[in-house]
């Protein structure tokens, strides 16, 4: 088969809406059709850290725009350095708690080991 025939067959194959692995191709979606679809957004628009939602320290929210349609998706929290500091502070407290917990676990496991040696288990 010459190059032009191979190219022609390939164009017919891809023009059929079938990928080379045999799966059907997903049709392209136009931005206009996206604007008619309902957008389901998360209920919370605040900042999440430490297992809970927090209002931004600045109290500010900013508009978020859908890049495909240019339409507003609503307002989201505008996190500041103070919000980042609060999240890091919480994580440091959590880390120190788990470090202490691990020290306790190690002590318990070492006592089990000593007990086992005492009884030659």
FENVENMO-V8418 format. One line per field, one symbol per residue. phi: phi as a letter, one per 40 degrees, with the letter a starting at -180 (. if undefined). psi: psi as a letter, one per 30 degrees, with the letter a starting at -180 (. if undefined). A space follows every 50 residues. Layout:
# FENVENMO-V8418
phi->???
psi->???
This chain:
# FENVENMO-V8418
phi->.cccccccccccccccgbcccgccccccbcdcccccccbbbcccbcbbag gacbccdcgcbbcbbcccbgccbhbbcccbcccccccccccccccccccc cccccccccccccccccccfc
psi->kleeeeeeeeeeeeffgklfgfkkkklkklfefeffkkkjlkekgakklg glkkkkefgkklkkkjfefglkfaklkjkleeeeeeeeeeeeeeeeefee eeeeeeeeeeeeeeeeeegh.
